[in-house]
Amino acid sequence: MKKELPPLTSYSEDQRQKAMDKYRLIAPYLNHEKNLKTIAEVSECF
């Protein structure tokens, strides 16, 4: 059974900001611009 997630509007500003930071990190992969290995190497710096 899949757990139902709350709507994004119920998240705090900090939670939304963290989610956007994560999205920005993986966006190049989703847009077929970089592979996961490259993204992982870059993210280790953070």
PDBQT receptor file of N, H, CA, C and O in Angstrom, charges set to zero:
ATOM      1  N   MET A   1       0.847  -1.172   0.000  1.00  0.00    +0.000 N 
ATOM      2  CA  MET A   1       0.000   0.000   0.000  1.00  0.00    +0.000 C 
ATOM      3  C   MET A   1       0.898   1.242   0.000  1.00  0.00    +0.000 C 
ATOM      4  O   MET A   1       1.857   1.334   0.765  1.00  0.00    +0.000 OA
ATOM      5  N   LYS A   2       0.570   2.167  -0.853  1.00  0.00    +0.000 N 
ATOM      6  H   LYS A   2      -0.209   2.092  -1.475  1.00  0.00    +0.000 HD
ATOM      7  CA  LYS A   2       1.354   3.391  -0.982  1.00  0.00    +0.000 C 
ATOM      8  C   LYS A   2       0.848   4.453   0.001  1.00  0.00    +0.000 C 
ATOM      9  O   LYS A   2      -0.354   4.691   0.117  1.00  0.00    +0.000 OA
ATOM     10  N   LYS A   3       1.791   5.079   0.700  1.00  0.00    +0.000 N 
ATOM     11  H   LYS A   3       2.767   4.886   0.606  1.00  0.00    +0.000 HD
ATOM     12  CA  LYS A   3       1.424   6.121   1.664  1.00  0.00    +0.000 C 
ATOM     13  C   LYS A   3       1.086   7.412   0.919  1.00  0.00    +0.000 C 
ATOM     14  O   LYS A   3       1.829   7.848   0.040  1.00  0.00    +0.000 OA
ATOM     15  N   GLU A   4      -0.022   8.004   1.277  1.00  0.00    +0.000 N 
ATOM     16  H   GLU A   4      -0.625   7.651   1.992  1.00  0.00    +0.000 HD
ATOM     17  CA  GLU A   4      -0.460   9.260   0.671  1.00  0.00    +0.000 C 
ATOM     18  C   GLU A   4       0.348  10.413   1.249  1.00  0.00    +0.000 C 
ATOM     19  O   GLU A   4       0.433  10.560   2.468  1.00  0.00    +0.000 OA
ATOM     20  N   LEU A   5       0.939  11.227   0.391  1.00  0.00    +0.000 N 
ATOM     21  H   LEU A   5       0.870  11.107  -0.599  1.00  0.00    +0.000 HD
ATOM     22  CA  LEU A   5       1.727  12.376   0.840  1.00  0.00    +0.000 C 
ATOM     23  C   LEU A   5       0.830  13.595   1.018  1.00  0.00    +0.000 C 
ATOM     24  O   LEU A   5      -0.145  13.756   0.283  1.00  0.00    +0.000 OA
ATOM     25  N   PRO A   6       1.147  14.454   1.981  1.00  0.00    +0.000 N 
ATOM     26  CA  PRO A   6       0.356  15.677   2.165  1.00  0.00    +0.000 C 
ATOM     27  C   PRO A   6       0.616  16.648   1.015  1.00  0.00    +0.000 C 
ATOM     28  O   PRO A   6       1.650  16.557   0.353  1.00  0.00    +0.000 OA
ATOM     29  N   PRO A   7      -0.299  17.565   0.772  1.00  0.00    +0.000 N 
ATOM     30  CA  PRO A   7      -0.079  18.546  -0.293  1.00  0.00    +0.000 C 
ATOM     31  C   PRO A   7       1.125  19.440   0.027  1.00  0.00    +0.000 C 
ATOM     32  O   PRO A   7       1.438  19.684   1.192  1.00  0.00    +0.000 OA
ATOM     33  N   LEU A   8       1.783  19.914  -1.010  1.00  0.00    +0.000 N 
ATOM     34  H   LEU A   8       1.529  19.716  -1.956  1.00  0.00    +0.000 HD
ATOM     35  CA  LEU A   8       2.972  20.749  -0.815  1.00  0.00    +0.000 C 
ATOM     36  C   LEU A   8       2.668  22.022  -0.024  1.00  0.00    +0.000 C 
ATOM     37  O   LEU A   8       3.549  22.568   0.640  1.00  0.00    +0.000 OA
ATOM     38  N   THR A   9       1.445  22.483  -0.093  1.00  0.00    +0.000 N 
ATOM     39  H   THR A   9       0.729  22.040  -0.632  1.00  0.00    +0.000 HD
ATOM     40  CA  THR A   9       1.087  23.701   0.632  1.00  0.00    +0.000 C 
ATOM     41  C   THR A   9       1.125  23.509   2.142  1.00  0.00    +0.000 C 
ATOM     42  O   THR A   9       1.131  24.485   2.892  1.00  0.00    +0.000 OA
ATOM     43  N   SER A  10       1.151  22.254   2.592  1.00  0.00    +0.000 N 
ATOM     44  H   SER A  10       1.146  21.461   1.983  1.00  0.00    +0.000 HD
ATOM     45  CA  SER A  10       1.190  22.014   4.038  1.00  0.00    +0.000 C 
ATOM     46  C   SER A  10       2.612  22.034   4.594  1.00  0.00    +0.000 C 
ATOM     47  O   SER A  10       2.807  22.009   5.810  1.00  0.00    +0.000 OA
ATOM     48  N   TYR A  11       3.605  22.079   3.702  1.00  0.00    +0.000 N 
ATOM     49  H   TYR A  11       3.447  22.099   2.715  1.00  0.00    +0.000 HD
ATOM     50  CA  TYR A  11       5.001  22.110   4.142  1.00  0.00    +0.000 C 
ATOM     51  C   TYR A  11       5.410  23.519   4.563  1.00  0.00    +0.000 C 
ATOM     52  O   TYR A  11       4.876  24.511   4.066  1.00  0.00    +0.000 OA
ATOM     53  N   SER A  12       6.359  23.588   5.479  1.00  0.00    +0.000 N 
ATOM     54  H   SER A  12       6.793  22.783   5.883  1.00  0.00    +0.000 HD
ATOM     55  CA  SER A  12       6.866  24.892   5.917  1.00  0.00    +0.000 C 
ATOM     56  C   SER A  12       7.761  25.469   4.817  1.00  0.00    +0.000 C 
ATOM     57  O   SER A  12       8.146  24.768   3.882  1.00  0.00    +0.000 OA
ATOM     58  N   GLU A  13       8.077  26.730   4.942  1.00  0.00    +0.000 N 
ATOM     59  H   GLU A  13       7.764  27.300   5.702  1.00  0.00    +0.000 HD
ATOM     60  CA  GLU A  13       8.958  27.390   3.968  1.00  0.00    +0.000 C 
ATOM     61  C   GLU A  13      10.317  26.701   3.929  1.00  0.00    +0.000 C 
ATOM     62  O   GLU A  13      10.891  26.527   2.854  1.00  0.00    +0.000 OA
ATOM     63  N   ASP A  14      10.829  26.311   5.074  1.00  0.00    +0.000 N 
ATOM     64  H   ASP A  14      10.362  26.451   5.947  1.00  0.00    +0.000 HD
ATOM     65  CA  ASP A  14      12.117  25.617   5.144  1.00  0.00    +0.000 C 
ATOM     66  C   ASP A  14      12.057  24.264   4.420  1.00  0.00    +0.000 C 
ATOM     67  O   ASP A  14      12.985  23.906   3.694  1.00  0.00    +0.000 OA
ATOM     68  N   GLN A  15      10.979  23.523   4.617  1.00  0.00    +0.000 N 
ATOM     69  H   GLN A  15      10.225  23.814   5.207  1.00  0.00    +0.000 HD
ATOM     70  CA  GLN A  15      10.828  22.230   3.947  1.00  0.00    +0.000 C 
ATOM     71  C   GLN A  15      10.733  22.405   2.422  1.00  0.00    +0.000 C 
ATOM     72  O   GLN A  15      11.305  21.623   1.663  1.00  0.00    +0.000 OA
ATOM     73  N   ARG A  16      10.014  23.427   1.993  1.00  0.00    +0.000 N 
ATOM     74  H   ARG A  16       9.550  24.063   2.610  1.00  0.00    +0.000 HD
ATOM     75  CA  ARG A  16       9.903  23.682   0.549  1.00  0.00    +0.000 C 
ATOM     76  C   ARG A  16      11.255  24.085  -0.030  1.00  0.00    +0.000 C 
ATOM     77  O   ARG A  16      11.606  23.675  -1.136  1.00  0.00    +0.000 OA
ATOM     78  N   GLN A  17      12.011  24.884   0.714  1.00  0.00    +0.000 N 
ATOM     79  H   GLN A  17      11.726  25.217   1.613  1.00  0.00    +0.000 HD
ATOM     80  CA  GLN A  17      13.330  25.309   0.248  1.00  0.00    +0.000 C 
ATOM     81  C   GLN A  17      14.267  24.111   0.109  1.00  0.00    +0.000 C 
ATOM     82  O   GLN A  17      15.004  24.010  -0.871  1.00  0.00    +0.000 OA
ATOM     83  N   LYS A  18      14.241  23.200   1.093  1.00  0.00    +0.000 N 
ATOM     84  H   LYS A  18      13.642  23.282   1.889  1.00  0.00    +0.000 HD
ATOM     85  CA  LYS A  18      15.072  21.998   1.016  1.00  0.00    +0.000 C 
ATOM     86  C   LYS A  18      14.678  21.133  -0.177  1.00  0.00    +0.000 C 
ATOM     87  O   LYS A  18      15.542  20.571  -0.849  1.00  0.00    +0.000 OA
ATOM     88  N   ALA A  19      13.391  21.024  -0.438  1.00  0.00    +0.000 N 
ATOM     89  H   ALA A  19      12.689  21.481   0.109  1.00  0.00    +0.000 HD
ATOM     90  CA  ALA A  19      12.931  20.244  -1.587  1.00  0.00    +0.000 C 
ATOM     91  C   ALA A  19      13.408  20.877  -2.894  1.00  0.00    +0.000 C 
ATOM     92  O   ALA A  19      13.828  20.168  -3.808  1.00  0.00    +0.000 OA
ATOM     93  N   MET A  20      13.346  22.190  -2.986  1.00  0.00    +0.000 N 
ATOM     94  H   MET A  20      13.004  22.766  -2.244  1.00  0.00    +0.000 HD
ATOM     95  CA  MET A  20      13.820  22.878  -4.196  1.00  0.00    +0.000 C 
ATOM     96  C   MET A  20      15.323  22.715  -4.359  1.00  0.00    +0.000 C 
ATOM     97  O   MET A  20      15.802  22.566  -5.483  1.00  0.00    +0.000 OA
ATOM     98  N   ASP A  21      16.069  22.738  -3.279  1.00  0.00    +0.000 N 
ATOM     99  H   ASP A  21      15.679  22.859  -2.366  1.00  0.00    +0.000 HD
ATOM    100  CA  ASP A  21      17.513  22.521  -3.349  1.00  0.00    +0.000 C 
ATOM    101  C   ASP A  21      17.823  21.137  -3.899  1.00  0.00    +0.000 C 
ATOM    102  O   ASP A  21      18.720  20.979  -4.727  1.00  0.00    +0.000 OA
ATOM    103  N   LYS A  22      17.085  20.138  -3.442  1.00  0.00    +0.000 N 
ATOM    104  H   LYS A  22      16.356  20.266  -2.769  1.00  0.00    +0.000 HD
ATOM    105  CA  LYS A  22      17.275  18.771  -3.934  1.00  0.00    +0.000 C 
ATOM    106  C   LYS A  22      16.899  18.679  -5.416  1.00  0.00    +0.000 C 
ATOM    107  O   LYS A  22      17.591  18.029  -6.200  1.00  0.00    +0.000 OA
ATOM    108  N   TYR A  23      15.804  19.333  -5.789  1.00  0.00    +0.000 N 
ATOM    109  H   TYR A  23      15.242  19.861  -5.152  1.00  0.00    +0.000 HD
ATOM    110  CA  TYR A  23      15.392  19.315  -7.191  1.00  0.00    +0.000 C 
ATOM    111  C   TYR A  23      16.461  19.959  -8.074  1.00  0.00    +0.000 C 
ATOM    112  O   TYR A  23      16.798  19.424  -9.130  1.00  0.00    +0.000 OA
ATOM    113  N   ARG A  24      16.991  21.095  -7.649  1.00  0.00    +0.000 N 
ATOM    114  H   ARG A  24      16.717  21.529  -6.791  1.00  0.00    +0.000 HD
ATOM    115  CA  ARG A  24      18.031  21.773  -8.439  1.00  0.00    +0.000 C 
ATOM    116  C   ARG A  24      19.251  20.885  -8.632  1.00  0.00    +0.000 C 
ATOM    117  O   ARG A  24      19.919  20.947  -9.664  1.00  0.00    +0.000 OA
ATOM    118  N   LEU A  25      19.537  20.061  -7.633  1.00  0.00    +0.000 N 
ATOM    119  H   LEU A  25      18.995  20.010  -6.794  1.00  0.00    +0.000 HD
ATOM    120  CA  LEU A  25      20.675  19.154  -7.721  1.00  0.00    +0.000 C 
ATOM    121  C   LEU A  25      20.462  18.077  -8.789  1.00  0.00    +0.000 C 
ATOM    122  O   LEU A  25      21.384  17.753  -9.537  1.00  0.00    +0.000 OA
ATOM    123  N   ILE A  26      19.245  17.523  -8.860  1.00  0.00    +0.000 N 
ATOM    124  H   ILE A  26      18.495  17.787  -8.253  1.00  0.00    +0.000 HD
ATOM    125  CA  ILE A  26      18.993  16.441  -9.815  1.00  0.00    +0.000 C 
ATOM    126  C   ILE A  26      18.405  16.911 -11.146  1.00  0.00    +0.000 C 
ATOM    127  O   ILE A  26      18.262  16.108 -12.068  1.00  0.00    +0.000 OA
ATOM    128  N   ALA A  27      18.068  18.179 -11.260  1.00  0.00    +0.000 N 
ATOM    129  H   ALA A  27      18.184  18.831 -10.511  1.00  0.00    +0.000 HD
ATOM    130  CA  ALA A  27      17.465  18.696 -12.496  1.00  0.00    +0.000 C 
ATOM    131  C   ALA A  27      18.305  18.412 -13.742  1.00  0.00    +0.000 C 
ATOM    132  O   ALA A  27      17.736  18.047 -14.771  1.00  0.00    +0.000 OA
ATOM    133  N   PRO A  28      19.634  18.562 -13.696  1.00  0.00    +0.000 N 
ATOM    134  CA  PRO A  28      20.421  18.243 -14.895  1.00  0.00    +0.000 C 
ATOM    135  C   PRO A  28      20.273  16.786 -15.342  1.00  0.00    +0.000 C 
ATOM    136  O   PRO A  28      20.322  16.493 -16.537  1.00  0.00    +0.000 OA
ATOM    137  N   TYR A  29      20.093  15.886 -14.391  1.00  0.00    +0.000 N 
ATOM    138  H   TYR A  29      20.053  16.124 -13.421  1.00  0.00    +0.000 HD
ATOM    139  CA  TYR A  29      19.865  14.487 -14.746  1.00  0.00    +0.000 C 
ATOM    140  C   TYR A  29      18.489  14.330 -15.388  1.00  0.00    +0.000 C 
ATOM    141  O   TYR A  29      18.355  13.655 -16.409  1.00  0.00    +0.000 OA
ATOM    142  N   LEU A  30      17.479  14.941 -14.804  1.00  0.00    +0.000 N 
ATOM    143  H   LEU A  30      17.588  15.489 -13.975  1.00  0.00    +0.000 HD
ATOM    144  CA  LEU A  30      16.125  14.838 -15.340  1.00  0.00    +0.000 C 
ATOM    145  C   LEU A  30      16.021  15.449 -16.735  1.00  0.00    +0.000 C 
ATOM    146  O   LEU A  30      15.199  15.020 -17.545  1.00  0.00    +0.000 OA
ATOM    147  N   ASN A  31      16.849  16.444 -17.011  1.00  0.00    +0.000 N 
ATOM    148  H   ASN A  31      17.516  16.793 -16.353  1.00  0.00    +0.000 HD
ATOM    149  CA  ASN A  31      16.864  17.103 -18.320  1.00  0.00    +0.000 C 
ATOM    150  C   ASN A  31      17.878  16.472 -19.279  1.00  0.00    +0.000 C 
ATOM    151  O   ASN A  31      18.160  17.020 -20.345  1.00  0.00    +0.000 OA
ATOM    152  N   HIS A  32      18.426  15.310 -18.887  1.00  0.00    +0.000 N 
ATOM    153  H   HIS A  32      18.198  14.865 -18.022  1.00  0.00    +0.000 HD
ATOM    154  CA  HIS A  32      19.395  14.560 -19.707  1.00  0.00    +0.000 C 
ATOM    155  C   HIS A  32      20.631  15.396 -20.042  1.00  0.00    +0.000 C 
ATOM    156  O   HIS A  32      21.182  15.281 -21.137  1.00  0.00    +0.000 OA
ATOM    157  N   GLU A  33      21.061  16.227 -19.111  1.00  0.00    +0.000 N 
ATOM    158  H   GLU A  33      20.613  16.320 -18.221  1.00  0.00    +0.000 HD
ATOM    159  CA  GLU A  33      22.239  17.064 -19.306  1.00  0.00    +0.000 C 
ATOM    160  C   GLU A  33      23.475  16.468 -18.637  1.00  0.00    +0.000 C 
ATOM    161  O   GLU A  33      24.592  16.680 -19.109  1.00  0.00    +0.000 OA
ATOM    162  N   LYS A  34      23.288  15.718 -17.534  1.00  0.00    +0.000 N 
ATOM    163  H   LYS A  34      22.380  15.545 -17.151  1.00  0.00    +0.000 HD
ATOM    164  CA  LYS A  34      24.395  15.109 -16.796  1.00  0.00    +0.000 C 
ATOM    165  C   LYS A  34      23.970  13.719 -16.345  1.00  0.00    +0.000 C 
ATOM    166  O   LYS A  34      22.781  13.432 -16.207  1.00  0.00    +0.000 OA
ATOM    167  N   ASN A  35      24.970  12.852 -16.117  1.00  0.00    +0.000 N 
ATOM    168  H   ASN A  35      25.936  13.085 -16.229  1.00  0.00    +0.000 HD
ATOM    169  CA  ASN A  35      24.634  11.533 -15.582  1.00  0.00    +0.000 C 
ATOM    170  C   ASN A  35      24.708  11.571 -14.053  1.00  0.00    +0.000 C 
ATOM    171  O   ASN A  35      25.214  12.528 -13.465  1.00  0.00    +0.000 OA
ATOM    172  N   LEU A  36      24.196  10.517 -13.427  1.00  0.00    +0.000 N 
ATOM    173  H   LEU A  36      23.785   9.740 -13.904  1.00  0.00    +0.000 HD
ATOM    174  CA  LEU A  36      24.132  10.487 -11.970  1.00  0.00    +0.000 C 
ATOM    175  C   LEU A  36      25.513  10.466 -11.329  1.00  0.00    +0.000 C 
ATOM    176  O   LEU A  36      25.706  11.026 -10.249  1.00  0.00    +0.000 OA
ATOM    177  N   LYS A  37      26.471   9.827 -11.984  1.00  0.00    +0.000 N 
ATOM    178  H   LYS A  37      26.314   9.373 -12.861  1.00  0.00    +0.000 HD
ATOM    179  CA  LYS A  37      27.822   9.781 -11.424  1.00  0.00    +0.000 C 
ATOM    180  C   LYS A  37      28.400  11.192 -11.305  1.00  0.00    +0.000 C 
ATOM    181  O   LYS A  37      28.983  11.538 -10.277  1.00  0.00    +0.000 OA
ATOM    182  N   THR A  38      28.243  11.994 -12.335  1.00  0.00    +0.000 N 
ATOM    183  H   THR A  38      27.769  11.712 -13.170  1.00  0.00    +0.000 HD
ATOM    184  CA  THR A  38      28.739  13.363 -12.320  1.00  0.00    +0.000 C 
ATOM    185  C   THR A  38      28.053  14.181 -11.227  1.00  0.00    +0.000 C 
ATOM    186  O   THR A  38      28.705  14.943 -10.514  1.00  0.00    +0.000 OA
ATOM    187  N   ILE A  39      26.762  14.023 -11.101  1.00  0.00    +0.000 N 
ATOM    188  H   ILE A  39      26.232  13.404 -11.681  1.00  0.00    +0.000 HD
ATOM    189  CA  ILE A  39      26.012  14.759 -10.077  1.00  0.00    +0.000 C 
ATOM    190  C   ILE A  39      26.458  14.322  -8.683  1.00  0.00    +0.000 C 
ATOM    191  O   ILE A  39      26.596  15.151  -7.784  1.00  0.00    +0.000 OA
ATOM    192  N   ALA A  40      26.684  13.013  -8.504  1.00  0.00    +0.000 N 
ATOM    193  H   ALA A  40      26.572  12.340  -9.234  1.00  0.00    +0.000 HD
ATOM    194  CA  ALA A  40      27.119  12.509  -7.197  1.00  0.00    +0.000 C 
ATOM    195  C   ALA A  40      28.489  13.061  -6.840  1.00  0.00    +0.000 C 
ATOM    196  O   ALA A  40      28.731  13.415  -5.686  1.00  0.00    +0.000 OA
ATOM    197  N   GLU A  41      29.388  13.138  -7.816  1.00  0.00    +0.000 N 
ATOM    198  H   GLU A  41      29.191  12.850  -8.753  1.00  0.00    +0.000 HD
ATOM    199  CA  GLU A  41      30.720  13.682  -7.551  1.00  0.00    +0.000 C 
ATOM    200  C   GLU A  41      30.653  15.148  -7.146  1.00  0.00    +0.000 C 
ATOM    201  O   GLU A  41      31.380  15.580  -6.251  1.00  0.00    +0.000 OA
ATOM    202  N   VAL A  42      29.804  15.898  -7.785  1.00  0.00    +0.000 N 
ATOM    203  H   VAL A  42      29.213  15.547  -8.512  1.00  0.00    +0.000 HD
ATOM    204  CA  VAL A  42      29.655  17.321  -7.465  1.00  0.00    +0.000 C 
ATOM    205  C   VAL A  42      28.990  17.496  -6.107  1.00  0.00    +0.000 C 
ATOM    206  O   VAL A  42      29.384  18.368  -5.333  1.00  0.00    +0.000 OA
ATOM    207  N   SER A  43      27.988  16.679  -5.810  1.00  0.00    +0.000 N 
ATOM    208  H   SER A  43      27.667  15.971  -6.438  1.00  0.00    +0.000 HD
ATOM    209  CA  SER A  43      27.252  16.850  -4.554  1.00  0.00    +0.000 C 
ATOM    210  C   SER A  43      28.067  16.472  -3.338  1.00  0.00    +0.000 C 
ATOM    211  O   SER A  43      27.732  16.892  -2.230  1.00  0.00    +0.000 OA
ATOM    212  N   GLU A  44      29.126  15.693  -3.499  1.00  0.00    +0.000 N 
ATOM    213  H   GLU A  44      29.398  15.351  -4.399  1.00  0.00    +0.000 HD
ATOM    214  CA  GLU A  44      29.975  15.346  -2.370  1.00  0.00    +0.000 C 
ATOM    215  C   GLU A  44      30.671  16.588  -1.810  1.00  0.00    +0.000 C 
ATOM    216  O   GLU A  44      31.117  16.583  -0.663  1.00  0.00    +0.000 OA
ATOM    217  N   CYS A  45      30.762  17.625  -2.596  1.00  0.00    +0.000 N 
ATOM    218  H   CYS A  45      30.399  17.629  -3.528  1.00  0.00    +0.000 HD
ATOM    219  CA  CYS A  45      31.403  18.867  -2.142  1.00  0.00    +0.000 C 
ATOM    220  C   CYS A  45      30.525  19.620  -1.154  1.00  0.00    +0.000 C 
ATOM    221  O   CYS A  45      31.018  20.484  -0.429  1.00  0.00    +0.000 OA
ATOM    222  N   PHE A  46      29.237  19.310  -1.111  1.00  0.00    +0.000 N 
ATOM    223  H   PHE A  46      28.836  18.609  -1.700  1.00  0.00    +0.000 HD
ATOM    224  CA  PHE A  46      28.311  20.055  -0.260  1.00  0.00    +0.000 C 
ATOM    225  C   PHE A  46      28.281  19.468   1.077  1.00  0.00    +0.000 C 
ATOM    226  O   PHE A  46      27.558  19.953   1.948  1.00  0.00    +0.000 OA
TER     227      PHE A  46
